[in-house]
Amino acid sequence: MGFDREQPAPEHRRPDGVTDADVAAVGRLTEALETVERARGHLYEFHQLIGHADNQLGDAVDALAAAGHQDLAARLREELLGRNVLPGRWTFQAVEEFDDGYWSEFRAFEQTARDEVLDGRRHVYEAEMKEGRRTHGRSGHEARPIQEG
């Protein structure tokens, strides 16, 4: 096998000299980033829902016009269809601004913290939690997966 499945992978082990407080602090920062990632998913969901709604609105405008409601269809087409959702922006622009700004900055700072405190290692807090909770030596409780090859 080449390694002990009962030991966490080296990239998940605490570097020498790193304290419990260090691991916990970076773990909290990573957890905060994970929450931002979830929020980003909701922003993309919002983006896609608004786009879908605008397409549905276009269909509704066409249906109103076809049903003889030309004036109402014209007002909807002119005032609402394709309207900015935020001042000067469609949702794709909000997504781009979020990605290029806050999200990118947050990710960079989380990476910097891991680099400076944990030698770049990811999920050290979770790996240590796993070690404390799993039943050592029991099938289905291995520290890491079987590596092929």
mmCIF file of the C-alpha atoms, coordinates in Angstrom:
data_MODEL
# 
_entry.id   MODEL 
# 
loop_
_atom_site.group_PDB 
_atom_site.id 
_atom_site.type_symbol 
_atom_site.label_atom_id 
_atom_site.label_alt_id 
_atom_site.label_comp_id 
_atom_site.label_asym_id 
_atom_site.label_entity_id 
_atom_site.label_seq_id 
_atom_site.pdbx_PDB_ins_code 
_atom_site.Cartn_x 
_atom_site.Cartn_y 
_atom_site.Cartn_z 
_atom_site.occupancy 
_atom_site.B_iso_or_equiv 
_atom_site.pdbx_formal_charge 
_atom_site.auth_seq_id 
_atom_site.auth_comp_id 
_atom_site.auth_asym_id 
_atom_site.auth_atom_id 
_atom_site.pdbx_PDB_model_num 
ATOM 1   C CA . MET A 1 1   ? 0.000   0.000  0.000   1.00 0.00 ? 1   MET A CA 1 
ATOM 2   C CA . GLY A 1 2   ? 2.840   2.410  0.644   1.00 0.00 ? 2   GLY A CA 1 
ATOM 3   C CA . PHE A 1 3   ? 1.199   4.303  3.527   1.00 0.00 ? 3   PHE A CA 1 
ATOM 4   C CA . ASP A 1 4   ? -0.660  3.731  6.760   1.00 0.00 ? 4   ASP A CA 1 
ATOM 5   C CA . ARG A 1 5   ? -4.415  4.244  6.242   1.00 0.00 ? 5   ARG A CA 1 
ATOM 6   C CA . GLU A 1 6   ? -4.708  4.778  9.975   1.00 0.00 ? 6   GLU A CA 1 
ATOM 7   C CA . GLN A 1 7   ? -2.746  8.039  9.767   1.00 0.00 ? 7   GLN A CA 1 
ATOM 8   C CA . PRO A 1 8   ? -4.099  11.218 8.210   1.00 0.00 ? 8   PRO A CA 1 
ATOM 9   C CA . ALA A 1 9   ? -2.460  12.254 4.957   1.00 0.00 ? 9   ALA A CA 1 
ATOM 10  C CA . PRO A 1 10  ? 0.521   14.590 5.488   1.00 0.00 ? 10  PRO A CA 1 
ATOM 11  C CA . GLU A 1 11  ? -1.374  17.512 3.941   1.00 0.00 ? 11  GLU A CA 1 
ATOM 12  C CA . HIS A 1 12  ? -3.956  17.204 6.722   1.00 0.00 ? 12  HIS A CA 1 
ATOM 13  C CA . ARG A 1 13  ? -1.542  16.968 9.647   1.00 0.00 ? 13  ARG A CA 1 
ATOM 14  C CA . ARG A 1 14  ? -0.716  19.879 11.896  1.00 0.00 ? 14  ARG A CA 1 
ATOM 15  C CA . PRO A 1 15  ? 2.688   21.365 11.073  1.00 0.00 ? 15  PRO A CA 1 
ATOM 16  C CA . ASP A 1 16  ? 5.284   21.429 13.857  1.00 0.00 ? 16  ASP A CA 1 
ATOM 17  C CA . GLY A 1 17  ? 4.897   24.361 16.216  1.00 0.00 ? 17  GLY A CA 1 
ATOM 18  C CA . VAL A 1 18  ? 1.259   25.052 15.344  1.00 0.00 ? 18  VAL A CA 1 
ATOM 19  C CA . THR A 1 19  ? -0.970  25.470 18.400  1.00 0.00 ? 19  THR A CA 1 
ATOM 20  C CA . ASP A 1 20  ? -4.565  24.479 19.060  1.00 0.00 ? 20  ASP A CA 1 
ATOM 21  C CA . ALA A 1 21  ? -5.448  28.174 18.916  1.00 0.00 ? 21  ALA A CA 1 
ATOM 22  C CA . ASP A 1 22  ? -3.781  28.486 15.490  1.00 0.00 ? 22  ASP A CA 1 
ATOM 23  C CA . VAL A 1 23  ? -5.703  25.523 14.092  1.00 0.00 ? 23  VAL A CA 1 
ATOM 24  C CA . ALA A 1 24  ? -8.987  26.774 15.555  1.00 0.00 ? 24  ALA A CA 1 
ATOM 25  C CA . ALA A 1 25  ? -8.509  30.329 14.277  1.00 0.00 ? 25  ALA A CA 1 
ATOM 26  C CA . VAL A 1 26  ? -7.731  29.269 10.714  1.00 0.00 ? 26  VAL A CA 1 
ATOM 27  C CA . GLY A 1 27  ? -10.559 26.740 10.917  1.00 0.00 ? 27  GLY A CA 1 
ATOM 28  C CA . ARG A 1 28  ? -12.974 29.545 11.763  1.00 0.00 ? 28  ARG A CA 1 
ATOM 29  C CA . LEU A 1 29  ? -11.704 31.639 8.859   1.00 0.00 ? 29  LEU A CA 1 
ATOM 30  C CA . THR A 1 30  ? -12.135 28.688 6.496   1.00 0.00 ? 30  THR A CA 1 
ATOM 31  C CA . GLU A 1 31  ? -15.640 28.117 7.851   1.00 0.00 ? 31  GLU A CA 1 
ATOM 32  C CA . ALA A 1 32  ? -16.457 31.773 7.172   1.00 0.00 ? 32  ALA A CA 1 
ATOM 33  C CA . LEU A 1 33  ? -15.180 31.352 3.597   1.00 0.00 ? 33  LEU A CA 1 
ATOM 34  C CA . GLU A 1 34  ? -17.356 28.270 3.197   1.00 0.00 ? 34  GLU A CA 1 
ATOM 35  C CA . THR A 1 35  ? -20.354 30.390 4.234   1.00 0.00 ? 35  THR A CA 1 
ATOM 36  C CA . VAL A 1 36  ? -19.377 32.999 1.633   1.00 0.00 ? 36  VAL A CA 1 
ATOM 37  C CA . GLU A 1 37  ? -19.179 30.174 -0.929  1.00 0.00 ? 37  GLU A CA 1 
ATOM 38  C CA . ARG A 1 38  ? -22.733 29.179 -0.033  1.00 0.00 ? 38  ARG A CA 1 
ATOM 39  C CA . ALA A 1 39  ? -23.854 32.812 -0.374  1.00 0.00 ? 39  ALA A CA 1 
ATOM 40  C CA . ARG A 1 40  ? -22.144 32.945 -3.770  1.00 0.00 ? 40  ARG A CA 1 
ATOM 41  C CA . GLY A 1 41  ? -24.191 29.927 -4.820  1.00 0.00 ? 41  GLY A CA 1 
ATOM 42  C CA . HIS A 1 42  ? -27.346 31.789 -3.832  1.00 0.00 ? 42  HIS A CA 1 
ATOM 43  C CA . LEU A 1 43  ? -26.173 34.816 -5.817  1.00 0.00 ? 43  LEU A CA 1 
ATOM 44  C CA . TYR A 1 44  ? -25.775 32.608 -8.893  1.00 0.00 ? 44  TYR A CA 1 
ATOM 45  C CA . GLU A 1 45  ? -29.192 31.098 -8.175  1.00 0.00 ? 45  GLU A CA 1 
ATOM 46  C CA . PHE A 1 46  ? -30.631 34.633 -8.022  1.00 0.00 ? 46  PHE A CA 1 
ATOM 47  C CA . HIS A 1 47  ? -28.858 35.493 -11.284 1.00 0.00 ? 47  HIS A CA 1 
ATOM 48  C CA . GLN A 1 48  ? -30.327 32.484 -13.074 1.00 0.00 ? 48  GLN A CA 1 
ATOM 49  C CA . LEU A 1 49  ? -33.816 32.925 -11.606 1.00 0.00 ? 49  LEU A CA 1 
ATOM 50  C CA . ILE A 1 50  ? -33.965 36.580 -12.657 1.00 0.00 ? 50  ILE A CA 1 
ATOM 51  C CA . GLY A 1 51  ? -32.806 35.642 -16.170 1.00 0.00 ? 51  GLY A CA 1 
ATOM 52  C CA . HIS A 1 52  ? -35.449 32.935 -16.356 1.00 0.00 ? 52  HIS A CA 1 
ATOM 53  C CA . ALA A 1 53  ? -38.102 35.343 -15.073 1.00 0.00 ? 53  ALA A CA 1 
ATOM 54  C CA . ASP A 1 54  ? -37.149 37.904 -17.720 1.00 0.00 ? 54  ASP A CA 1 
ATOM 55  C CA . ASN A 1 55  ? -37.541 35.227 -20.408 1.00 0.00 ? 55  ASN A CA 1 
ATOM 56  C CA . GLN A 1 56  ? -40.936 34.296 -18.957 1.00 0.00 ? 56  GLN A CA 1 
ATOM 57  C CA . LEU A 1 57  ? -41.879 37.968 -18.914 1.00 0.00 ? 57  LEU A CA 1 
ATOM 58  C CA . GLY A 1 58  ? -41.000 38.169 -22.617 1.00 0.00 ? 58  GLY A CA 1 
ATOM 59  C CA . ASP A 1 59  ? -43.316 35.227 -23.292 1.00 0.00 ? 59  ASP A CA 1 
ATOM 60  C CA . ALA A 1 60  ? -46.067 36.889 -21.240 1.00 0.00 ? 60  ALA A CA 1 
ATOM 61  C CA . VAL A 1 61  ? -45.647 40.160 -23.146 1.00 0.00 ? 61  VAL A CA 1 
ATOM 62  C CA . ASP A 1 62  ? -45.945 38.281 -26.452 1.00 0.00 ? 62  ASP A CA 1 
ATOM 63  C CA . ALA A 1 63  ? -49.040 36.438 -25.186 1.00 0.00 ? 63  ALA A CA 1 
ATOM 64  C CA . LEU A 1 64  ? -50.683 39.681 -24.050 1.00 0.00 ? 64  LEU A CA 1 
ATOM 65  C CA . ALA A 1 65  ? -50.001 41.279 -27.433 1.00 0.00 ? 65  ALA A CA 1 
ATOM 66  C CA . ALA A 1 66  ? -51.357 38.219 -29.254 1.00 0.00 ? 66  ALA A CA 1 
ATOM 67  C CA . ALA A 1 67  ? -54.480 38.356 -27.065 1.00 0.00 ? 67  ALA A CA 1 
ATOM 68  C CA . GLY A 1 68  ? -55.138 41.914 -28.193 1.00 0.00 ? 68  GLY A CA 1 
ATOM 69  C CA . HIS A 1 69  ? -53.659 43.831 -25.239 1.00 0.00 ? 69  HIS A CA 1 
ATOM 70  C CA . GLN A 1 70  ? -51.203 45.809 -27.343 1.00 0.00 ? 70  GLN A CA 1 
ATOM 71  C CA . ASP A 1 71  ? -50.947 48.839 -25.054 1.00 0.00 ? 71  ASP A CA 1 
ATOM 72  C CA . LEU A 1 72  ? -50.255 46.791 -21.923 1.00 0.00 ? 72  LEU A CA 1 
ATOM 73  C CA . ALA A 1 73  ? -47.746 44.616 -23.813 1.00 0.00 ? 73  ALA A CA 1 
ATOM 74  C CA . ALA A 1 74  ? -45.991 47.721 -25.133 1.00 0.00 ? 74  ALA A CA 1 
ATOM 75  C CA . ARG A 1 75  ? -45.741 49.257 -21.643 1.00 0.00 ? 75  ARG A CA 1 
ATOM 76  C CA . LEU A 1 76  ? -44.353 46.028 -20.188 1.00 0.00 ? 76  LEU A CA 1 
ATOM 77  C CA . ARG A 1 77  ? -41.874 45.681 -23.063 1.00 0.00 ? 77  ARG A CA 1 
ATOM 78  C CA . GLU A 1 78  ? -40.686 49.270 -22.651 1.00 0.00 ? 78  GLU A CA 1 
ATOM 79  C CA . GLU A 1 79  ? -40.692 49.592 -18.856 1.00 0.00 ? 79  GLU A CA 1 
ATOM 80  C CA . LEU A 1 80  ? -39.977 46.147 -17.402 1.00 0.00 ? 80  LEU A CA 1 
ATOM 81  C CA . LEU A 1 81  ? -38.586 43.692 -19.950 1.00 0.00 ? 81  LEU A CA 1 
ATOM 82  C CA . GLY A 1 82  ? -34.785 43.807 -19.807 1.00 0.00 ? 82  GLY A CA 1 
ATOM 83  C CA . ARG A 1 83  ? -34.830 46.341 -16.967 1.00 0.00 ? 83  ARG A CA 1 
ATOM 84  C CA . ASN A 1 84  ? -31.794 46.658 -14.694 1.00 0.00 ? 84  ASN A CA 1 
ATOM 85  C CA . VAL A 1 85  ? -32.287 44.723 -11.472 1.00 0.00 ? 85  VAL A CA 1 
ATOM 86  C CA . LEU A 1 86  ? -29.846 46.993 -9.629  1.00 0.00 ? 86  LEU A CA 1 
ATOM 87  C CA . PRO A 1 87  ? -28.891 50.536 -10.652 1.00 0.00 ? 87  PRO A CA 1 
ATOM 88  C CA . GLY A 1 88  ? -27.106 50.181 -13.999 1.00 0.00 ? 88  GLY A CA 1 
ATOM 89  C CA . ARG A 1 89  ? -26.766 46.415 -13.646 1.00 0.00 ? 89  ARG A CA 1 
ATOM 90  C CA . TRP A 1 90  ? -28.225 43.169 -14.749 1.00 0.00 ? 90  TRP A CA 1 
ATOM 91  C CA . THR A 1 91  ? -27.503 40.297 -12.422 1.00 0.00 ? 91  THR A CA 1 
ATOM 92  C CA . PHE A 1 92  ? -24.504 39.075 -14.454 1.00 0.00 ? 92  PHE A CA 1 
ATOM 93  C CA . GLN A 1 93  ? -22.789 42.364 -13.649 1.00 0.00 ? 93  GLN A CA 1 
ATOM 94  C CA . ALA A 1 94  ? -23.505 41.979 -9.934  1.00 0.00 ? 94  ALA A CA 1 
ATOM 95  C CA . VAL A 1 95  ? -22.106 38.432 -10.058 1.00 0.00 ? 95  VAL A CA 1 
ATOM 96  C CA . GLU A 1 96  ? -18.955 39.642 -11.816 1.00 0.00 ? 96  GLU A CA 1 
ATOM 97  C CA . GLU A 1 97  ? -18.437 42.478 -9.327  1.00 0.00 ? 97  GLU A CA 1 
ATOM 98  C CA . PHE A 1 98  ? -18.919 40.114 -6.388  1.00 0.00 ? 98  PHE A CA 1 
ATOM 99  C CA . ASP A 1 99  ? -16.538 37.537 -7.870  1.00 0.00 ? 99  ASP A CA 1 
ATOM 100 C CA . ASP A 1 100 ? -13.869 40.101 -8.770  1.00 0.00 ? 100 ASP A CA 1 
ATOM 101 C CA . GLY A 1 101 ? -14.154 41.916 -5.443  1.00 0.00 ? 101 GLY A CA 1 
ATOM 102 C CA . TYR A 1 102 ? -15.334 40.515 -2.147  1.00 0.00 ? 102 TYR A CA 1 
ATOM 103 C CA . TRP A 1 103 ? -15.215 36.818 -3.040  1.00 0.00 ? 103 TRP A CA 1 
ATOM 104 C CA . SER A 1 104 ? -11.721 36.976 -4.562  1.00 0.00 ? 104 SER A CA 1 
ATOM 105 C CA . GLU A 1 105 ? -10.392 39.031 -1.651  1.00 0.00 ? 105 GLU A CA 1 
ATOM 106 C CA . PHE A 1 106 ? -11.890 36.642 0.909   1.00 0.00 ? 106 PHE A CA 1 
ATOM 107 C CA . ARG A 1 107 ? -10.409 33.598 -0.842  1.00 0.00 ? 107 ARG A CA 1 
ATOM 108 C CA . ALA A 1 108 ? -7.001  35.259 -1.065  1.00 0.00 ? 108 ALA A CA 1 
ATOM 109 C CA . PHE A 1 109 ? -6.956  36.135 2.641   1.00 0.00 ? 109 PHE A CA 1 
ATOM 110 C CA . GLU A 1 110 ? -8.031  32.632 3.638   1.00 0.00 ? 110 GLU A CA 1 
ATOM 111 C CA . GLN A 1 111 ? -5.203  31.220 1.483   1.00 0.00 ? 111 GLN A CA 1 
ATOM 112 C CA . THR A 1 112 ? -2.747  33.686 3.036   1.00 0.00 ? 112 THR A CA 1 
ATOM 113 C CA . ALA A 1 113 ? -3.790  32.641 6.540   1.00 0.00 ? 113 ALA A CA 1 
ATOM 114 C CA . ARG A 1 114 ? -3.354  28.957 5.689   1.00 0.00 ? 114 ARG A CA 1 
ATOM 115 C CA . ASP A 1 115 ? 0.027   29.685 4.106   1.00 0.00 ? 115 ASP A CA 1 
ATOM 116 C CA . GLU A 1 116 ? 1.287   31.754 7.034   1.00 0.00 ? 116 GLU A CA 1 
ATOM 117 C CA . VAL A 1 117 ? -0.110  29.674 9.895   1.00 0.00 ? 117 VAL A CA 1 
ATOM 118 C CA . LEU A 1 118 ? -0.535  26.109 8.577   1.00 0.00 ? 118 LEU A CA 1 
ATOM 119 C CA . ASP A 1 119 ? 2.092   25.876 5.811   1.00 0.00 ? 119 ASP A CA 1 
ATOM 120 C CA . GLY A 1 120 ? -0.728  26.052 3.259   1.00 0.00 ? 120 GLY A CA 1 
ATOM 121 C CA . ARG A 1 121 ? -2.492  22.969 4.588   1.00 0.00 ? 121 ARG A CA 1 
ATOM 122 C CA . ARG A 1 122 ? -6.248  22.723 4.213   1.00 0.00 ? 122 ARG A CA 1 
ATOM 123 C CA . HIS A 1 123 ? -8.848  21.394 6.636   1.00 0.00 ? 123 HIS A CA 1 
ATOM 124 C CA . VAL A 1 124 ? -6.425  20.671 9.482   1.00 0.00 ? 124 VAL A CA 1 
ATOM 125 C CA . TYR A 1 125 ? -9.169  21.464 12.006  1.00 0.00 ? 125 TYR A CA 1 
ATOM 126 C CA . GLU A 1 126 ? -11.576 19.013 10.373  1.00 0.00 ? 126 GLU A CA 1 
ATOM 127 C CA . ALA A 1 127 ? -8.893  16.340 9.984   1.00 0.00 ? 127 ALA A CA 1 
ATOM 128 C CA . GLU A 1 128 ? -8.153  16.551 13.701  1.00 0.00 ? 128 GLU A CA 1 
ATOM 129 C CA . MET A 1 129 ? -11.874 16.398 14.480  1.00 0.00 ? 129 MET A CA 1 
ATOM 130 C CA . LYS A 1 130 ? -12.124 13.267 12.342  1.00 0.00 ? 130 LYS A CA 1 
ATOM 131 C CA . GLU A 1 131 ? -9.200  11.700 14.205  1.00 0.00 ? 131 GLU A CA 1 
ATOM 132 C CA . GLY A 1 132 ? -10.930 12.370 17.504  1.00 0.00 ? 132 GLY A CA 1 
ATOM 133 C CA . ARG A 1 133 ? -14.282 10.911 16.425  1.00 0.00 ? 133 ARG A CA 1 
ATOM 134 C CA . ARG A 1 134 ? -13.521 7.914  14.241  1.00 0.00 ? 134 ARG A CA 1 
ATOM 135 C CA . THR A 1 135 ? -13.087 4.391  15.589  1.00 0.00 ? 135 THR A CA 1 
ATOM 136 C CA . HIS A 1 136 ? -9.453  3.579  14.873  1.00 0.00 ? 136 HIS A CA 1 
ATOM 137 C CA . GLY A 1 137 ? -8.931  0.193  13.227  1.00 0.00 ? 137 GLY A CA 1 
ATOM 138 C CA . ARG A 1 138 ? -12.576 -0.229 12.224  1.00 0.00 ? 138 ARG A CA 1 
ATOM 139 C CA . SER A 1 139 ? -13.630 -0.661 8.597   1.00 0.00 ? 139 SER A CA 1 
ATOM 140 C CA . GLY A 1 140 ? -15.340 2.469  7.323   1.00 0.00 ? 140 GLY A CA 1 
ATOM 141 C CA . HIS A 1 141 ? -13.410 4.614  9.793   1.00 0.00 ? 141 HIS A CA 1 
ATOM 142 C CA . GLU A 1 142 ? -10.064 4.799  7.974   1.00 0.00 ? 142 GLU A CA 1 
ATOM 143 C CA . ALA A 1 143 ? -8.100  8.021  8.177   1.00 0.00 ? 143 ALA A CA 1 
ATOM 144 C CA . ARG A 1 144 ? -7.902  8.231  4.374   1.00 0.00 ? 144 ARG A CA 1 
ATOM 145 C CA . PRO A 1 145 ? -8.976  6.390  1.236   1.00 0.00 ? 145 PRO A CA 1 
ATOM 146 C CA . ILE A 1 146 ? -7.164  3.511  -0.402  1.00 0.00 ? 146 ILE A CA 1 
ATOM 147 C CA . GLN A 1 147 ? -4.753  4.812  -3.015  1.00 0.00 ? 147 GLN A CA 1 
ATOM 148 C CA . GLU A 1 148 ? -4.520  2.836  -6.258  1.00 0.00 ? 148 GLU A CA 1 
ATOM 149 C CA . GLY A 1 149 ? -1.331  2.387  -8.230  1.00 0.00 ? 149 GLY A CA 1 
# 
